[in-house]
Amino acid sequence: MTRIINALSEVSASYDALFVDLWGCVHNGVTAIPSAVAALQEYRKTGGKVILVTNSPRPRAGVTKQLVHFGVPVDAYDAIATSGDSARSAMYRGVVGTKVWHYGPVTDSRFFDPLEILENPVEISRVPLEEATGIVCTGPFDAEAEPETWRADLEKALARDLKLLCANPDIVVDRGEIREWCAGAVAKMYTEMGGESLYFGKPHAPIYDLARRRLHKLGDSIADERILAIGDGILTDVKGAIDEGIDSIFISGGLAASETKTVTQPDEQALTDFLKTEKYDPTFTIGHLR
């Protein structure tokens, strides 16, 4: 059974690195969460390394700029690994062909910027659905629209037997007080319709491999048992950590705040019931990162 803790500092001495989710943990989609920023700054002062591991479909540079906008200071982390970077690498290796239909908002167009670190990348062209060899989904066109509005386009893609590359496996996020759909919800619907969806963010292995590479570039060789994952997604952050053999802290006051009755800390019985239903048991749980 998970252990409820009151602060990161209660357990952080047992770990040399943190893999930390962003949305719902370090910021709320609008602004930084001060207690989380302070906790990460204090951890880094002890010599610990912080890798921000996010299912954002944006490249690392785009997330860096976003963090500045949200007020997350650079001394709160060491490096960033994004689902977008992992998925872009796969796209430029040709996993959905060379002519792709972009299913997502125009604000995600930087996803298609050249990837210079990859040897011999394929040349990618964005084309209409009718000409595509595959789909790159960075999110719904309208993140607040009902999912049934996606079905018509996905039926056309399914009829052409197109693979869908999902740049963000998250199902939903909360932007302040507004809940929005993510690319993972589109991919889930497509899979349920009989299509094939390819994932590269949490809880899937590629993003953890990328995070370890980012950590290694800092000059540290750290074993998995000395890495602690932190996040508010039970099916992304916690499941991914368990699958990778990494300990985890579940932030109950994020996506599952209602189910766990979290204000400052989770209600113990509500948390127990929630984890029993979800069938994933994090190492630790805390209401909010602090």
Stockholm file with secondary structure:
# STOCKHOLM 1.0

chainA/1-290         MTRIINALSEVSASYDALFVDLWGCVHNGVTAIPSAVAALQEYRKTGGKVILVTNSPRPRAGVTKQLVHFGVPVDAYDAIATSGDSARSAMYRGVVGTKVWHYGPVTDSRFFDPLEILENPVEISRVPLEEATGIVCTGPFDAEAEPETWRADLEKALARDLKLLCANPDIVVDRGEIREWCAGAVAKMYTEMGGESLYFGKPHAPIYDLARRRLHKLGDSIADERILAIGDGILTDVKGAIDEGIDSIFISGGLAASETKTVTQPDEQALTDFLKTEKYDPTFTIGHLR
#=GR chainA/1-290 SS CCEECSCGGGTGGGCSEEEECCBTTTBCSSSBCHHHHHHHHHHHHTTCEEEEEECCSSCHHHHHHHHHHHTCCGGGCSEEEEHHHHHHHHHTTTTTCSEEEEESCGGGGGGGSCCTTSSSCCCCEECCGGGCSEEEESSCSSTTSCGGGGHHHHHHHHHTTCEEEESCCCSEEEETTEEEECHHHHHHHHHHTTCEEEECSTTSHHHHHHHHHHHHHTTCCCCGGGEEEEESCIIIIIHHHHHHTCEEEEETTSTTTTTTTCSSSCCHHHHHHHHHHHTCCCSEEESSCC
#=GC SS_cons         CCEECSCGGGTGGGCSEEEECCBTTTBCSSSBCHHHHHHHHHHHHTTCEEEEEECCSSCHHHHHHHHHHHTCCGGGCSEEEEHHHHHHHHHTTTTTCSEEEEESCGGGGGGGSCCTTSSSCCCCEECCGGGCSEEEESSCSSTTSCGGGGHHHHHHHHHTTCEEEESCCCSEEEETTEEEECHHHHHHHHHHTTCEEEECSTTSHHHHHHHHHHHHHTTCCCCGGGEEEEESCIIIIIHHHHHHTCEEEEETTSTTTTTTTCSSSCCHHHHHHHHHHHTCCCSEEESSCC
//
